[in-house]
Amino acid sequence: MAVEKFWKLAVYKTDRLLGGHEEGGWYYNAGERLKEGKIKFTDPKKAFRACRLFNKLFGNKWNSIEYGIECDVYYRGTPDSFPKHRPYYS
């Protein structure tokens, strides 16, 4: 039985979070899903093209004090948030 291959889009509220104070401080990107797209793309190029268009029209360029909106493409479903694990300095 073949597994269906598809890609989905999701829109995330993104933010820059302080990771730590090592070496003058460092930040990482984090996001919470606002909406998952209903369309299942079978061609990843079309999924990425749609996502780029969304980001061009609606995406916000954010800085360290405000959040932004961005579209991301995922294979077979979208996570509720990212990153899955908080990064750490090593």
MINU-290371 format. One record per residue (C-alpha): x, y, z; residue in one letter. Coordinates in steps of 0.05 Angstrom, whole numbers, padded with zeros to 5 digits, always signed. Each point is the difference from the previous one (the first is absolute). Layout:
// residues N
XYZA
...
This chain:
// residues 90
+00000+00000+00000M
+00031+00066-00023A
+00002+00058+00048V
-00030+00064-00028E
+00051+00055-00009K
-00025+00070+00013F
+00022+00067+00028W
-00042+00049+00040K
+00005+00074+00016L
-00008+00032+00068A
+00000+00072+00023V
+00039+00014+00064Y
+00005+00059+00047K
+00076+00005+00008T
+00043+00032+00053D
+00073+00007+00019R
+00014-00028+00069L
+00061+00011+00043L
+00039-00065+00002G
+00052+00021+00051G
+00051+00053+00020H
+00062-00039-00023E
+00047+00041-00044E
-00042+00063+00002G
-00067-00035-00007G
-00032-00042-00054W
-00070-00008-00027Y
-00040-00054-00036Y
-00063-00001-00042N
-00063-00030+00028A
-00071-00004-00026G
-00071-00021+00016E
-00047-00025-00054R
-00058+00046-00015L
-00030-00037-00059K
+00013-00064-00040E
-00015+00000-00074G
-00054-00047-00026K
+00034-00015-00066I
+00046-00060-00005K
+00055+00015-00051F
+00027-00061-00037T
+00055+00042-00033D
+00047+00032+00051P
+00020+00055-00050K
-00072+00024-00002K
-00005-00001+00076A
+00063+00042+00008F
-00023+00047-00055R
-00067+00011+00036A
+00036+00011+00066C
+00049+00051-00031R
-00059+00038-00029L
-00035+00001+00068F
+00063+00026+00034N
+00010+00053-00054K
-00072+00025+00007L
-00014-00009+00074F
+00065-00018+00037G
+00029+00050+00048N
+00073+00015+00009K
+00010-00002+00075W
+00052+00025+00047N
+00018-00018+00072S
-00059+00035+00032I
-00060-00020-00044E
-00027-00063-00031Y
-00012-00017-00072G
-00042-00044-00044I
+00030-00052-00047E
-00020-00059-00042C
+00039-00066+00003D
-00005-00065-00040V
+00000-00068+00034Y
-00002-00071-00024Y
-00062-00038+00022R
-00028+00047+00052G
+00020+00062+00039T
+00025+00007+00072P
-00038+00042+00051D
+00063+00039+00015S
+00075+00002-00013F
+00054-00014+00020P
-00018-00067+00030K
+00054+00007+00053H
+00029+00064+00028R
+00070+00011-00027P
+00058+00005+00047Y
+00070+00029-00002Y
+00057-00050-00003S
